[in-house]
Amino acid sequence: MNIRGISKDMYKRLISLDKTPSRSFFLWGSRQTGKSTLLNHLYPDALKVDLLKSEEFAKYGPKPHLLREKIKNIQEPVLVVIDEIQKIPALLDDVHWLIENTPHTFALSGSSARKLKRTQANMLGGRALRYELYGLVSKELGDDFDLVKLLNRGYLPSHYLASEKEIKKLISSYVGDYLKEEIVAEALVRNLNSFSDFLEKAALSDTELIVLDSFARDVGISASTIKEYFSILCDTLFGYYLPAYKKKPKRRTISAPKFYFGNIAIVNHLAQRGYLEPKSPLFGKAFENWIAHELRAYNSYYDKFQNISYWRLTTGVEVDFIVGSTEIVLACEAKASPNIHADHLKGLRELSKEYSNIRKKVVVSLEDFSKTTDDGIEILSVNDFRASLWSGKLF
């Protein structure tokens, strides 16, 4: 039986976890998405190991085998929740042994796989499922959904509900804590100042193509270092690449990936955007980030297993999101405009010339009412997009 959890701010989270897990699992998610709160709510009787607690870290850090000694002789099957597993990668060897030799199940949460990869930690060889908890999505917010508020405050529950007085300090502290606790504490980079400068430049490139050599020239850092820095953002779940759609193009297309931050509030802070108002260019970029966030979360939470990419001709004509691989189940444009016109539809129409197997073509807009063009392009209002996506009508 699957259940959905309640965040500390009483939003019902859409990620679906078994009430009584029969298989161990990793629960990944960026900082403050609510992983610990969710696991505490869903599994109040679990045996818990919280590696954020200094005494727990001090206990198991030098002697990870103590976990095995503590649990191996428990006769009745128990669920063991280990928070922030990346802090002690060596624990995973003992978790592996316990999975193989005892009836116990493990829920392992973390905000970064970087240290695990770097230390070649035991990732349990397919013995554990993988879930990812995203920031808040529109369906979870329900009647509390406010697009302008969301695009300014981002997707973390505590930020969305914060007072106007404290929100800027919260976001600033969040970025500072990321640099201090994820980057410095885990020794992920040699030069923190260089990484901090990169982070600010990367924020200006949110939703944009990333050509490493060009980016490196712009910021004055080697391409190999830039590649490593972007890799750190991905491994710490701070951002992700959106690949190009490359299925047998008839015309020349761009192959470089685009990059998106996982939380638009981080972009706003690092790029010093100020308050975003509808109809402004920066609001449009934030709007695209939000559409990407919704599509990825829906794809993950509802086990759709679709590839999500973008498509762009070398002439610059583009479609923001392509869902599907052999068949395009959804081609989607994000246009933060209250008046959609022919220029906004050009990308989808050019894509239709390239591929005949497009199941659904959509423009998500700020129009008050949805409509459909003569050639079958659906122009959706924000609320109709939300309703269609989360009811399974888009893919």
C-alpha positions in Angstrom: 0.0 0.0 0.0 1.4 3.4 -0.9 0.8 6.5 1.1 1.5 10.2 0.7 3.0 12.2 3.4 2.4 15.6 5.2 5.1 18.1 5.3 5.9 20.0 8.5 3.8 22.8 7.1 0.8 20.5 6.6 1.1 20.3 2.8 0.2 16.8 1.5 3.3 15.6 -0.4 2.6 13.7 -3.6 5.6 11.4 -3.5 4.3 7.9 -3.0 6.1 5.6 -0.5 5.1 2.2 0.9 3.5 2.3 4.3 5.3 -0.8 5.2 8.3 -1.0 2.9 9.4 -4.5 1.8 12.4 -3.1 0.0 15.1 -0.7 1.2 15.2 2.7 -0.5 17.1 6.0 -0.9 15.2 9.2 -0.6 17.1 12.0 -2.2 16.2 15.7 -2.2 17.9 19.1 -1.9 18.3 20.7 1.5 15.0 21.6 3.3 12.7 19.9 0.9 11.2 18.1 3.9 12.8 14.6 3.7 13.3 14.1 7.4 9.9 15.5 8.3 8.3 13.2 5.7 10.0 10.1 7.0 9.2 10.9 10.6 5.6 11.4 9.7 5.3 8.2 7.6 7.4 6.0 9.9 7.0 7.2 13.5 8.0 3.8 14.9 11.1 3.3 12.8 14.5 2.9 14.4 16.2 6.2 13.6 19.8 7.3 13.1 20.2 11.0 12.4 23.7 11.9 11.2 22.9 15.6 11.6 23.2 15.0 15.4 26.7 15.5 16.5 26.6 12.6 18.9 25.3 10.2 16.2 28.0 11.4 13.8 30.7 11.0 16.4 29.5 7.5 17.3 29.3 6.0 13.8 31.9 8.1 11.9 35.0 6.3 13.3 33.1 3.0 13.9 30.4 2.4 11.3 30.3 -1.3 12.3 28.5 -0.2 15.5 25.3 0.1 13.3 25.6 -3.6 12.4 26.3 -4.6 16.0 23.2 -2.6 17.1 20.8 -4.1 14.7 21.9 -7.6 13.6 20.5 -9.3 16.7 17.0 -7.7 16.6 14.8 -10.7 15.7 11.6 -8.9 14.5 11.9 -7.0 11.2 12.3 -3.3 11.7 12.5 -0.3 9.4 15.8 1.7 10.0 15.8 5.3 8.9 19.2 6.9 8.4 19.1 10.6 7.8 21.9 12.3 5.7 23.6 9.0 4.8 26.2 10.9 2.7 27.9 12.1 5.8 29.2 8.6 6.6 29.5 6.7 3.3 31.2 3.7 5.1 27.8 3.0 6.8 26.6 1.7 3.4 28.8 -1.4 3.6 27.1 -2.4 6.9 23.7 -1.5 5.5 24.5 -3.8 2.6 25.4 -6.7 5.0 22.3 -6.1 7.1 20.0 -6.2 4.0 21.6 -9.5 3.0 21.7 -11.2 6.4 18.8 -9.8 8.4 15.0 -9.2 7.8 15.4 -5.5 8.3 14.6 -2.7 5.8 16.3 0.7 5.4 15.2 4.2 4.4 18.3 6.2 3.6 17.8 10.0 3.0 20.4 12.4 1.6 20.9 15.7 -0.1 24.0 14.9 -2.0 25.5 11.8 -3.8 28.7 13.7 -4.4 30.7 12.3 -1.5 29.3 8.9 -2.0 30.5 8.9 -5.6 33.9 10.4 -4.7 34.6 7.8 -2.1 33.2 5.0 -4.3 30.7 4.2 -1.6 28.6 1.1 -1.8 25.4 2.1 -3.5 23.8 -1.3 -2.6 23.9 -2.6 -6.2 20.2 -2.4 -7.0 19.1 -3.6 -3.6 17.5 -0.3 -2.8 14.9 1.7 -4.7 15.5 5.4 -5.5 13.1 8.2 -4.8 13.5 12.0 -5.1 11.5 14.6 -3.1 11.2 17.9 -5.0 10.2 21.3 -3.6 6.5 22.1 -3.5 4.5 21.7 -6.6 1.2 23.4 -7.5 -1.0 20.4 -6.7 0.5 20.1 -3.2 -0.2 23.8 -2.6 -3.8 23.5 -3.6 -5.8 26.6 -2.8 -2.6 28.2 -1.4 -1.1 28.3 -4.9 0.1 31.8 -5.9 2.2 31.9 -9.0 3.8 35.2 -8.3 4.6 34.3 -4.8 6.0 30.9 -5.8 8.3 32.4 -8.5 9.7 34.9 -6.0 10.0 32.7 -3.0 10.8 29.3 -4.6 9.7 25.8 -3.9 10.8 25.1 -0.3 7.9 24.8 2.2 9.5 27.0 4.9 10.3 29.7 2.4 6.9 29.7 0.8 5.2 30.3 4.2 7.7 32.7 5.6 6.8 36.3 6.5 7.8 39.1 4.2 10.2 40.3 6.9 12.3 37.2 7.0 12.1 35.7 3.5 15.2 37.4 2.1 17.3 36.5 5.1 16.1 32.9 4.8 17.0 32.5 1.2 20.4 34.2 1.8 21.1 31.9 4.7 20.1 28.9 2.6 22.7 29.7 0.0 25.3 30.4 2.7 24.6 27.1 4.4 24.9 25.3 1.1 28.3 26.7 0.6 29.4 26.0 4.2 27.9 22.6 4.8 27.7 21.0 1.4 30.8 22.5 -0.3 33.3 23.4 2.4 32.5 20.7 4.9 32.6 18.0 2.3 35.7 19.5 0.7 34.1 19.4 -2.7 36.2 22.3 -4.2 39.7 23.6 -3.5 38.9 27.3 -4.1 35.6 28.4 -2.5 35.9 31.9 -3.8 36.1 30.6 -7.4 33.1 28.3 -6.8 31.1 31.2 -5.3 31.9 33.4 -8.4 30.9 30.5 -10.6 27.6 30.0 -8.7 26.6 33.6 -9.4 27.4 33.3 -13.1 25.6 30.0 -13.4 22.5 31.7 -11.9 22.5 34.1 -14.8 22.5 31.1 -17.2 19.4 29.4 -15.6 17.2 28.0 -18.4 20.0 28.7 -21.0 22.3 26.6 -23.1 25.6 25.6 -21.5 28.6 25.4 -23.8 31.5 24.8 -21.5 34.2 26.4 -23.5 32.2 29.6 -24.0 31.1 29.7 -20.4 34.7 29.2 -19.2 35.9 32.1 -21.3 33.1 34.3 -19.9 34.0 33.6 -16.3 37.8 33.2 -16.6 37.9 29.6 -15.3 39.1 26.5 -17.2 36.5 24.4 -19.0 37.4 21.3 -17.0 36.8 23.2 -13.8 33.5 24.6 -15.0 32.4 21.0 -15.9 33.4 19.9 -12.4 31.4 22.8 -10.8 28.3 22.0 -12.8 28.7 18.4 -11.8 28.8 19.4 -8.2 25.5 21.4 -8.6 23.9 18.3 -10.1 25.2 15.8 -7.5 24.1 18.1 -4.6 20.7 18.4 -6.3 21.1 22.2 -6.6 20.4 22.0 -10.4 20.2 19.7 -13.4 20.9 19.5 -17.1 18.1 19.4 -19.7 19.4 17.5 -22.7 18.7 18.3 -26.4 16.2 16.2 -28.3 18.2 14.4 -31.0 15.8 11.9 -32.6 16.8 11.7 -36.3 16.5 15.5 -37.1 15.9 16.5 -40.7 17.5 19.9 -40.1 20.5 21.0 -38.0 19.8 21.2 -34.3 21.7 22.3 -31.2 23.1 19.5 -29.1 24.4 21.3 -26.1 22.3 20.9 -22.9 20.5 23.6 -21.0 20.8 24.0 -17.3 18.2 24.7 -14.6 18.4 25.4 -10.9 16.1 23.2 -8.9 14.8 26.1 -6.9 14.0 29.4 -8.6 14.6 31.4 -5.4 18.3 30.5 -5.5 18.5 32.0 -9.0 16.7 35.2 -7.9 19.0 35.6 -5.0 22.3 34.9 -6.8 21.3 37.0 -9.9 20.0 39.8 -7.7 16.8 39.9 -9.6 14.7 41.8 -7.1 11.0 41.3 -6.9 9.6 39.6 -10.1 6.5 41.1 -11.6 4.4 39.5 -14.4 5.1 40.7 -17.9 8.8 41.3 -17.2 11.5 39.3 -19.0 12.9 37.9 -15.8 9.5 36.7 -14.8 9.3 34.8 -18.0 12.6 33.0 -17.3 11.4 32.1 -13.8 8.1 30.9 -15.3 10.0 28.5 -17.5 12.0 27.2 -14.5 8.6 26.5 -12.8 7.2 24.6 -15.7 10.3 22.4 -15.8 9.9 21.9 -12.0 6.3 20.8 -12.4 7.0 18.5 -15.4 9.9 16.7 -13.6 8.1 16.2 -10.4 5.0 14.9 -12.1 7.1 12.5 -14.2 8.9 11.2 -11.1 6.0 11.1 -8.6 3.6 9.3 -11.0 6.2 6.9 -12.4 5.9 8.0 -16.0 9.6 7.3 -16.8 9.5 9.7 -19.7 12.6 11.5 -21.1 12.4 15.2 -20.8 14.5 17.4 -23.2 14.3 20.5 -25.3 14.6 21.1 -29.1 16.3 23.9 -30.9 17.2 24.5 -34.5 20.5 26.3 -35.3 18.4 29.2 -36.5 17.3 29.7 -32.9 13.7 28.3 -33.2 13.0 26.3 -30.1 10.5 24.3 -28.1 11.2 24.5 -24.4 10.2 20.9 -23.4 9.9 17.6 -25.3 8.4 14.7 -23.3 9.1 11.3 -24.8 11.8 9.7 -26.9 10.7 7.7 -30.0 7.2 9.2 -29.7 6.8 12.8 -28.5 4.0 12.6 -26.0 4.1 16.3 -25.2 5.7 19.3 -26.8 5.4 22.2 -24.4 6.3 25.9 -24.5 6.4 28.2 -21.5 5.2 31.7 -22.4 4.6 34.1 -19.5 2.4 36.3 -21.7 -1.3 37.2 -21.3 -1.7 37.4 -25.1 -0.4 34.5 -27.1 0.2 35.3 -30.8 1.7 33.6 -33.8 5.3 34.3 -32.9 4.8 32.3 -29.7 3.6 29.3 -31.7 6.5 29.2 -34.2 8.6 26.7 -32.3 5.8 24.2 -32.1 4.8 24.6 -35.7 8.4 24.1 -36.9 8.6 21.0 -34.7 5.5 19.7 -36.3 7.2 20.0 -39.7 10.1 17.9 -38.3 8.1 15.2 -36.5 4.6 13.8 -37.3 4.4 11.7 -34.1 3.5 14.5 -31.6 0.7 13.5 -29.4 0.0 16.8 -27.8 1.2 20.4 -28.4 0.8 22.9 -25.5 1.7 26.5 -24.7 1.4 27.3 -21.0 0.6 31.0 -20.7 -0.8 33.8 -18.6 -4.0 33.9 -20.7 -7.1 34.1 -18.6 -8.9 31.4 -20.6 -7.6 28.3 -22.5 -8.2 27.8 -26.2 -7.1 25.6 -29.1 -5.7 26.9 -32.4 -6.9 25.6 -35.8 -3.8 23.4 -36.1 -4.3 21.8 -32.7 -2.1 23.7 -30.4 -3.6 24.0 -26.9 -3.0 27.4 -25.3 -3.5 26.8 -21.6 -3.9 29.1 -18.7 -1.8 28.4 -15.7 -4.7 26.9 -13.8 -5.7 24.7 -16.7 -2.1 23.6 -17.1 -2.0 22.6 -13.4 -5.2 20.7 -13.6 -4.4 18.9 -16.9 -0.9 17.9 -15.8 -1.7 16.5 -12.4 -4.8 14.7 -13.7 -2.7 12.9 -16.2 -4.2 14.6 -19.3 -0.9 15.9 -20.7 1.2 12.7 -20.4 
